[in-house]
Amino acid sequence: MQVPAQFEYDRATTVDEAVTLLSRAGPDARVVAGGHSLIPMMKLRLAQPERLIDINDVTELAGISLEGDELRIGALARHAELLESPVAAEHFPIMRDAERVIADPIVRNRGTIGGSVCQADPSEDLSAVFSAIRATGVIRGPGGERTVAMREFHVGPYETVVADGELLTELRVPIRPGGGSAYEKVERRVGDWAVAAAGAIIWLDGSGDDVTVADVGIGLTAVGADHFVSAEAEDFLRGRPATEENLRQAGQVAAEHCNPIVDQRGPADYKRHLAAELTTRALRRAMARATGQEA
Ligand SMILES: Cc1cc2nc3c(=O)[nH]c(=O)nc-3n(C[C@H](O)[C@H](O)[C@H](O)COP(=O)(O)OP(=O)(O)OC[C@H]3O[C@@H](n4cnc5c(N)ncnc54)[C@H](O)[C@@H]3O)c2cc1C
């Protein structure tokens, strides 16, 4: 039987209390949210925090809401809430696409959005989603609040900019009208982590045969893309005609600039091939949604 090492346990009821507890405990403390990533790591002794700060009673961290021209997702919102959120689906169908293929209902009912992005697993689907759509993370610590672009949030595998004593409180996503978004994933079996996945958001200019890509965001999962994005494919596509040929070419650019590793989920060449194909599919579907051809 796998058993975690001994640890102390505190339950916070407010963000201020969580930050105070975290600051007091120092580098050996960890936040526990859904526990779906942290507890298995503790059982395997890959993580051995001396103190856990449980944030499940911090109600101010929960919920998904529209505030002006931003979608706000509390760090404690569960995967299942995001999957079922009408407001998220209306503005960012990419979130619903991704949530449909994350794990299973047991994990989705308990696992949190904040826990997902803070875990910083290179195969985490939502990290690519939030990077593609240019979300911002709100971080609270003893010195107050700061915001960090999701494209700068992950500093490496299992590492983020959230420092000791700090807590991610919220994700904010700017809503720009007229866009379409989508997420495409290949996994070995239902509910598994991605072999590779890609997410895209796109805005178009013009009409008829004269449509160009006004702006685009492209996220990649599990293929070693810097900060989960393909800036090169975005730069290639921005300002070009929104043709099938250019969407395919953008997929190729994304594949050329990622860095997949060989592991139990497949060889690097296969993952690179998937990066190209899934980027093109995500762009195609995002475009269909931007032009009202698909919900
Ligand atoms: C069987 C299984 C299958 C899965 N499949 C997938 C999949 O297909 N795709 C996918 O993307 N994910 C998958 N996951 C991962 C799942 O999405 C995450 O485990 C989960 O959502 C993490 O959230 P949590 O609330 O459980 O985090 P926890 O386990 O509680 O925490 C994870 C890490 O984040 C830190 N943390 C949590 N919240 C905060 C916060 N607010 N501020 C600062 N740090 C914080 C913790 O200290 C810890 O280091 C799977 C997990 C399991 C168990």
The ligand as an SDF file (V2000), in Angstrom:
LIG
                    3D

 53 58  0  0  0  0  0  0  0  0999 V2000
   -6.8280    9.4390  -13.3640 C   0  0  0  0  0  0  0  0  0  0  0  0
   -6.5000   10.8420  -13.7620 C   0  0  0  0  0  0  0  0  0  0  0  0
   -6.5840   11.2040  -15.0960 C   0  0  0  0  0  0  0  0  0  0  0  0
   -6.2960   12.5090  -15.4840 C   0  0  0  0  0  0  0  0  0  0  0  0
   -6.3940   12.8510  -16.7990 N   0  0  0  0  0  0  0  0  0  0  0  0
   -6.1260   14.1240  -17.1760 C   0  0  0  0  0  0  0  0  0  0  0  0
   -6.2350   14.5290  -18.5350 C   0  0  0  0  0  0  0  0  0  0  0  0
   -6.6020   13.7590  -19.4160 O   0  0  0  0  0  0  0  0  0  0  0  0
   -5.9240   15.8120  -18.8430 N   0  0  0  0  0  0  0  0  0  0  0  0
   -5.5340   16.7180  -17.8930 C   0  0  0  0  0  0  0  0  0  0  0  0
   -5.2690   17.8610  -18.2270 O   0  0  0  0  0  0  0  0  0  0  0  0
   -5.4390   16.3690  -16.6000 N   0  0  0  0  0  0  0  0  0  0  0  0
   -5.7300   15.1080  -16.2330 C   0  0  0  0  0  0  0  0  0  0  0  0
   -5.6330   14.7480  -14.9280 N   0  0  0  0  0  0  0  0  0  0  0  0
   -5.1640   15.7570  -13.9740 C   0  0  0  0  0  0  0  0  0  0  0  0
   -6.2810   16.4840  -13.3250 C   0  0  0  0  0  0  0  0  0  0  0  0
   -6.8270   17.4240  -14.2290 O   0  0  0  0  0  0  0  0  0  0  0  0
   -5.6040   17.1590  -12.1680 C   0  0  0  0  0  0  0  0  0  0  0  0
   -5.1840   16.1400  -11.2910 O   0  0  0  0  0  0  0  0  0  0  0  0
   -6.4370   17.9710  -11.3170 C   0  0  0  0  0  0  0  0  0  0  0  0
   -7.3750   18.7210  -11.9750 O   0  0  0  0  0  0  0  0  0  0  0  0
   -5.5560   18.8950  -10.5210 C   0  0  0  0  0  0  0  0  0  0  0  0
   -6.3940   19.6740   -9.7640 O   0  0  0  0  0  0  0  0  0  0  0  0
   -6.5480   19.4050   -8.2170 P   0  0  0  0  0  0  0  0  0  0  0  0
   -7.5010   20.4070   -7.7450 O   0  0  0  0  0  0  0  0  0  0  0  0
   -6.8280   17.9840   -7.9540 O   0  0  0  0  0  0  0  0  0  0  0  0
   -5.0470   19.7750   -7.7420 O   0  0  0  0  0  0  0  0  0  0  0  0
   -4.2460   19.2880   -6.4640 P   0  0  0  0  0  0  0  0  0  0  0  0
   -3.8390   17.8700   -6.6540 O   0  0  0  0  0  0  0  0  0  0  0  0
   -4.9460   19.6280   -5.2170 O   0  0  0  0  0  0  0  0  0  0  0  0
   -2.9740   20.2450   -6.6150 O   0  0  0  0  0  0  0  0  0  0  0  0
   -2.0710   20.1260   -7.6960 C   0  0  0  0  0  0  0  0  0  0  0  0
   -0.9090   21.0930   -7.4890 C   0  0  0  0  0  0  0  0  0  0  0  0
   -1.3620   22.4300   -7.6110 O   0  0  0  0  0  0  0  0  0  0  0  0
   -1.1330   23.1670   -6.3970 C   0  0  0  0  0  0  0  0  0  0  0  0
   -2.3110   24.0210   -6.2400 N   0  0  0  0  0  0  0  0  0  0  0  0
   -3.6140   23.6410   -6.2910 C   0  0  0  0  0  0  0  0  0  0  0  0
   -4.4090   24.7150   -6.2360 N   0  0  0  0  0  0  0  0  0  0  0  0
   -3.5990   25.8020   -6.1170 C   0  0  0  0  0  0  0  0  0  0  0  0
   -3.8270   27.2000   -6.0240 C   0  0  0  0  0  0  0  0  0  0  0  0
   -5.0650   27.7150   -6.0460 N   0  0  0  0  0  0  0  0  0  0  0  0
   -2.7650   28.0150   -5.9230 N   0  0  0  0  0  0  0  0  0  0  0  0
   -1.4970   27.5170   -5.9110 C   0  0  0  0  0  0  0  0  0  0  0  0
   -1.2150   26.2000   -6.0220 N   0  0  0  0  0  0  0  0  0  0  0  0
   -2.2590   25.3590   -6.1260 C   0  0  0  0  0  0  0  0  0  0  0  0
   -0.9650   22.1190   -5.3200 C   0  0  0  0  0  0  0  0  0  0  0  0
   -0.1680   22.5880   -4.2510 O   0  0  0  0  0  0  0  0  0  0  0  0
   -0.2760   21.0110   -6.0990 C   0  0  0  0  0  0  0  0  0  0  0  0
    1.0950   21.2930   -6.2220 O   0  0  0  0  0  0  0  0  0  0  0  0
   -5.9070   13.4560  -14.5110 C   0  0  0  0  0  0  0  0  0  0  0  0
   -5.8270   13.0920  -13.1650 C   0  0  0  0  0  0  0  0  0  0  0  0
   -6.1160   11.8010  -12.7860 C   0  0  0  0  0  0  0  0  0  0  0  0
   -6.0340   11.4360  -11.3360 C   0  0  0  0  0  0  0  0  0  0  0  0
  1  2  1  0
  2  3  1  0
  2 52  2  0
  3  4  2  0
  4  5  1  0
  4 50  1  0
  5  6  2  0
  6  7  1  0
  6 13  1  0
  7  8  2  0
  7  9  1  0
  9 10  1  0
 10 11  2  0
 10 12  1  0
 12 13  2  0
 13 14  1  0
 14 15  1  0
 14 50  1  0
 15 16  1  0
 16 17  1  0
 16 18  1  0
 18 19  1  0
 18 20  1  0
 20 21  1  0
 20 22  1  0
 22 23  1  0
 23 24  1  0
 24 25  2  0
 24 26  1  0
 24 27  1  0
 27 28  1  0
 28 29  2  0
 28 30  1  0
 28 31  1  0
 31 32  1  0
 32 33  1  0
 33 34  1  0
 33 48  1  0
 34 35  1  0
 35 36  1  0
 35 46  1  0
 36 37  1  0
 36 45  1  0
 37 38  2  0
 38 39  1  0
 39 40  1  0
 39 45  2  0
 40 41  1  0
 40 42  2  0
 42 43  1  0
 43 44  2  0
 44 45  1  0
 46 47  1  0
 46 48  1  0
 48 49  1  0
 50 51  2  0
 51 52  1  0
 52 53  1  0
M  END
$$$$
